[in-house]
Amino acid sequence: MKIAFIGLGIMGKPMALNLIKAGHTLRVFDRNQATMEELAAAGAVRCGSSVETVDGVDLVITMLPNSPHVKSVMLEDDKLADHMPKTATFIDCSSINPVASREIAAALAEKGIDMMDAPVSGGQPKAIDGTLSFMVGGKQETFDKFKGVLEAMGSSVVLCGDVGAGNVTKLCNQTIVAVNIAALAEAMQMGQMCGVEPQKIFEAIRGGLAGSTVMNAKAPMMMDQNFQPGFRIDLHIKDLNNVVDAAKAVDAPIPLTQSVLEMMKILHHDGDGSCDHSALLKYYQKLTGEVLHH
């Protein structure tokens, strides 16, 4: 399949590489020349502009930071919707506000272009090894047509409902991940302060009910004080702000989400916004003056 891939950042680049490995023809453009060279070396068609990427494609995929970026690329500044073939489909893998997804889909429908929102979970490691989880919103027939493309980048691809349902599900995911990481940091810090080695806490708990993918991924990072980003605090703040907006629209109570969002905002103001979200541990370390260790 001939695909235009827009957004070759920490997630988009490995996703694009996996599509190339699966045999798809990718047309790409990015301002980062090193990224362009890497994609071209892997077999992508290197384009001179974002508009050029959509020439004659079957599918346009975006992986961008937030709602305004997707609107800008598709409808406002780059206006890719005016340049892509009307027979092509648009899949947005960005994590954005579901209201924005529905607005973009409605605007594209007026131009005769079908859209699905398909945000992902798994962070950079799973983007690299092609085991992301896709939460998809759109028509069943569109989902059936392009499910194989998403499976080239992920191990789980689930249709959650109409357009917007993918991003609603992603917001649920981001709430659970954020609260889980905060609870893990809180418990590990408290356990160490009570005299038990964090590694022993991790080994004892990981196989029980409290064990989780989050714990397996983030506990070792916390004990190593390794906060290199797989998923940055600032991006999680963006997602939780979208949770707040979505919850407000339907009057849903989100006290836990609000609490963790405030913790993340404090970390951002302390200069830790570019750290991995496992750096929620730093919130507790700053309160206690004690550093978690193995």
MISELO-143631 format. One line per field, with one value per residue (C-alpha): residue number from 1; residue in one letter; x, y, z. Coordinates in Angstrom, 1 decimal. Example, Ala and Ser with C-alpha at 12.3 -4.5 7.8 and 13.67 -1.06 7.14 Angstrom:
pos <- [1|2]
code <- [a|s]
x <- [12.3|13.7]
y <- [-4.5|-1.1]
z <- [7.8|7.1]
REM end
This chain:
pos <- [1|2|3|4|5|6|7|8|9|10|11|12|13|14|15|16|17|18|19|20|21|22|23|24|25|26|27|28|29|30|31|32|33|34|35|36|37|38|39|40|41|42|43|44|45|46|47|48|49|50|51|52|53|54|55|56|57|58|59|60|61|62|63|64|65|66|67|68|69|70|71|72|73|74|75|76|77|78|79|80|81|82|83|84|85|86|87|88|89|90|91|92|93|94|95|96|97|98|99|100|101|102|103|104|105|106|107|108|109|110|111|112|113|114|115|116|117|118|119|120|121|122|123|124|125|126|127|128|129|130|131|132|133|134|135|136|137|138|139|140|141|142|143|144|145|146|147|148|149|150|151|152|153|154|155|156|157|158|159|160|161|162|163|164|165|166|167|168|169|170|171|172|173|174|175|176|177|178|179|180|181|182|183|184|185|186|187|188|189|190|191|192|193|194|195|196|197|198|199|200|201|202|203|204|205|206|207|208|209|210|211|212|213|214|215|216|217|218|219|220|221|222|223|224|225|226|227|228|229|230|231|232|233|234|235|236|237|238|239|240|241|242|243|244|245|246|247|248|249|250|251|252|253|254|255|256|257|258|259|260|261|262|263|264|265|266|267|268|269|270|271|272|273|274|275|276|277|278|279|280|281|282|283|284|285|286|287|288|289|290|291|292|293|294]
code <- [m|k|i|a|f|i|g|l|g|i|m|g|k|p|m|a|l|n|l|i|k|a|g|h|t|l|r|v|f|d|r|n|q|a|t|m|e|e|l|a|a|a|g|a|v|r|c|g|s|s|v|e|t|v|d|g|v|d|l|v|i|t|m|l|p|n|s|p|h|v|k|s|v|m|l|e|d|d|k|l|a|d|h|m|p|k|t|a|t|f|i|d|c|s|s|i|n|p|v|a|s|r|e|i|a|a|a|l|a|e|k|g|i|d|m|m|d|a|p|v|s|g|g|q|p|k|a|i|d|g|t|l|s|f|m|v|g|g|k|q|e|t|f|d|k|f|k|g|v|l|e|a|m|g|s|s|v|v|l|c|g|d|v|g|a|g|n|v|t|k|l|c|n|q|t|i|v|a|v|n|i|a|a|l|a|e|a|m|q|m|g|q|m|c|g|v|e|p|q|k|i|f|e|a|i|r|g|g|l|a|g|s|t|v|m|n|a|k|a|p|m|m|m|d|q|n|f|q|p|g|f|r|i|d|l|h|i|k|d|l|n|n|v|v|d|a|a|k|a|v|d|a|p|i|p|l|t|q|s|v|l|e|m|m|k|i|l|h|h|d|g|d|g|s|c|d|h|s|a|l|l|k|y|y|q|k|l|t|g|e|v|l|h|h]
x <- [0.0|1.2|1.2|2.1|3.4|3.4|5.1|8.4|9.2|10.0|6.9|6.3|9.8|9.8|6.2|7.1|10.1|7.8|5.5|8.5|9.5|6.0|6.4|4.4|5.7|6.1|6.3|7.8|8.8|10.4|12.4|14.9|17.4|18.9|15.4|14.8|18.1|17.3|13.9|15.3|18.0|15.3|13.5|11.1|10.4|12.0|9.7|10.4|7.2|4.3|2.0|4.3|4.0|0.2|0.6|-1.1|-1.3|-3.9|-3.6|-2.4|-1.2|-0.3|1.5|1.5|1.7|-1.9|-5.2|-3.9|-1.1|-3.5|-5.9|-3.0|-1.6|-4.9|-7.1|-5.5|-1.8|-0.6|-4.2|-3.3|-7.0|-7.1|-4.1|-4.6|-6.6|-10.3|-10.1|-7.5|-8.3|-6.9|-5.8|-4.7|-2.6|-2.0|-3.4|-5.8|-9.1|-11.9|-14.0|-11.3|-11.2|-14.9|-14.5|-11.7|-13.6|-16.7|-14.6|-13.0|-16.4|-17.5|-14.5|-15.4|-12.5|-13.0|-11.1|-10.3|-8.7|-6.2|-4.1|-1.7|-0.4|3.0|5.5|8.7|9.9|6.7|6.7|10.2|9.3|5.9|3.8|1.7|-1.9|-4.2|-7.5|-9.6|-12.6|-14.3|-16.5|-16.4|-15.6|-12.8|-11.4|-11.5|-9.7|-6.8|-6.5|-3.6|-1.7|-2.1|-1.1|2.2|2.9|1.0|0.0|-3.5|-5.9|-9.4|-12.3|-13.9|-16.7|-17.3|-14.7|-13.6|-14.0|-10.3|-9.3|-11.8|-10.3|-6.8|-7.8|-9.0|-5.7|-3.7|-5.6|-4.9|-1.2|-0.7|-2.5|-0.7|2.8|2.0|0.8|3.9|6.2|4.4|4.5|8.1|9.2|7.2|8.5|12.1|11.5|10.1|13.3|12.5|14.7|12.8|14.1|12.5|9.2|9.2|10.1|7.4|4.6|5.1|3.6|0.5|-2.7|-0.8|1.6|1.2|2.9|3.4|5.2|7.4|8.4|8.7|9.9|13.4|13.7|12.8|15.3|18.0|17.0|16.7|14.2|15.2|11.9|9.9|6.9|7.6|5.9|4.9|3.1|1.2|0.2|-1.3|-3.2|-4.5|-5.6|-7.6|-9.1|-10.1|-11.8|-13.6|-14.7|-16.0|-18.2|-20.1|-19.7|-17.6|-15.7|-11.9|-10.3|-7.4|-6.6|-6.7|-4.3|-1.7|-2.0|-1.1|1.9|3.0|2.6|4.8|7.5|7.1|7.7|10.7|12.2|11.4|8.8|11.1|11.7|9.9|6.6|8.3|9.8|6.7|9.0|10.9|7.8|8.1|11.9|11.6|9.1|11.2|14.7|15.4|16.4|15.0|17.7|18.0]
y <- [0.0|3.5|5.5|9.1|9.3|12.7|13.1|11.2|11.9|9.6|7.4|8.1|7.2|3.6|3.2|4.3|1.9|-1.0|-0.2|-0.2|-3.6|-4.9|-4.1|-0.8|2.1|5.2|8.8|10.9|14.5|15.9|18.9|16.7|15.8|12.9|11.3|11.8|10.1|7.2|6.7|7.0|4.5|2.1|2.5|5.4|7.9|11.2|14.2|17.9|19.0|17.5|18.2|16.1|13.1|12.7|12.5|9.4|7.7|5.2|6.3|9.3|8.6|11.3|11.0|14.5|16.2|17.5|18.7|22.0|20.2|17.7|20.5|22.6|19.8|18.5|21.5|24.9|25.5|22.5|21.6|18.1|17.3|19.5|17.7|14.0|11.7|11.7|7.9|7.9|7.5|9.5|7.7|10.0|8.1|11.2|11.4|14.4|15.6|13.3|16.5|17.6|14.2|14.4|18.0|17.0|13.9|16.1|18.6|15.7|14.1|17.2|16.7|13.0|11.7|9.0|9.2|7.0|8.0|5.4|6.6|4.1|2.9|1.4|4.2|4.2|0.6|-0.9|1.4|0.1|-3.6|-3.2|-4.2|-1.1|-1.2|0.7|2.1|2.9|4.9|4.8|2.8|-1.0|-1.3|1.2|-0.6|-3.9|-2.5|-1.0|-3.2|-5.1|-1.8|-1.1|-4.7|-4.0|-1.6|-3.1|-6.4|-5.2|-3.4|-2.8|-0.9|1.0|2.7|5.6|8.4|9.8|6.6|5.8|9.0|8.5|5.1|6.6|9.1|6.3|4.5|7.7|8.1|4.5|4.8|8.1|7.0|3.7|5.3|7.8|5.0|2.9|5.8|6.6|3.0|2.3|5.5|4.7|1.2|2.2|4.8|2.0|0.1|-2.4|-2.5|-1.3|-4.3|-6.7|-4.8|-5.1|-8.8|-9.6|-7.6|-8.0|-11.4|-10.6|-8.5|-5.2|-6.3|-4.6|-3.7|-0.3|-1.7|-4.0|-1.1|1.7|0.3|-0.6|2.9|4.4|2.4|3.2|6.9|6.5|9.1|9.1|9.6|6.8|9.1|12.6|14.2|17.2|14.9|13.2|16.6|17.3|14.0|14.6|18.1|16.5|14.1|17.1|18.7|15.5|14.8|18.3|18.0|15.0|16.0|12.9|12.9|12.6|13.4|11.0|12.3|15.9|15.0|13.4|16.2|18.7|16.6|16.5|20.3|20.8|18.6|20.6|23.9|22.3|21.7|17.9|18.1|16.4|13.4|10.1|10.0|7.6|10.8|11.2|9.6|12.9|14.5|12.2|12.5|16.2|16.0|13.5|14.4|10.7|9.1|5.7|3.0|-0.7]
z <- [0.0|-0.8|2.5|3.4|7.0|8.7|12.1|12.4|16.1|19.0|18.1|14.4|13.2|14.5|13.4|9.9|9.9|10.8|7.9|5.5|6.9|6.3|2.6|2.3|0.2|2.4|1.3|4.1|4.9|8.1|9.0|10.8|8.1|10.1|10.4|6.7|5.9|8.2|6.6|3.1|3.9|5.0|1.7|2.1|-0.6|0.5|-0.3|-0.4|1.4|3.3|0.3|-1.9|0.5|-0.3|-4.0|-5.3|-1.9|-0.6|3.0|5.0|8.6|11.1|14.4|15.8|19.3|19.7|18.1|16.7|14.9|13.2|12.2|10.8|8.7|7.4|7.1|7.8|6.9|4.9|3.9|2.9|2.6|-0.5|-2.0|-1.2|-3.5|-2.6|-2.7|0.1|3.8|6.7|9.9|12.8|15.3|17.4|21.0|20.8|22.2|20.8|20.1|17.8|16.1|15.4|14.1|11.7|10.5|9.8|7.8|5.8|5.2|3.4|1.1|0.6|2.7|5.3|8.6|11.6|14.9|16.1|19.0|20.5|23.8|24.6|24.3|22.3|23.2|21.8|18.8|18.0|18.3|16.6|19.6|20.1|21.2|18.8|20.0|16.9|16.1|12.7|10.4|10.5|6.8|7.0|10.0|8.2|5.1|7.1|10.1|8.5|8.2|11.9|12.7|11.0|13.9|16.8|18.4|19.5|17.2|18.5|17.0|19.9|18.1|15.7|15.1|18.4|20.3|19.8|21.6|24.3|25.0|24.9|27.5|29.7|29.1|30.0|33.2|34.3|33.4|35.2|38.4|38.3|38.0|40.8|43.1|42.3|43.1|46.3|47.5|46.6|48.3|51.4|51.5|51.4|54.1|56.2|55.8|53.0|49.9|46.8|44.7|47.3|47.2|43.4|43.3|45.9|44.4|40.7|40.5|42.5|42.0|42.2|39.5|36.1|32.8|34.3|37.3|35.2|32.9|35.4|38.7|37.3|35.8|39.2|41.1|38.5|38.6|34.8|33.5|29.8|28.0|26.6|27.2|28.5|31.4|29.2|26.8|29.6|30.9|27.4|27.6|31.1|30.1|27.4|30.0|32.0|29.0|28.0|31.6|32.1|29.0|30.5|34.2|35.0|38.3|38.0|41.4|40.9|37.5|38.7|41.6|39.3|36.8|39.5|40.5|36.8|36.5|39.6|37.9|34.7|36.6|38.3|34.8|34.6|31.8|29.3|31.6|31.3|33.2|35.7|37.0|39.0|41.6|41.7|43.2|46.2|46.4|46.6|49.4|51.4|50.4|50.0|46.7|45.7|45.1|44.4]
REM end
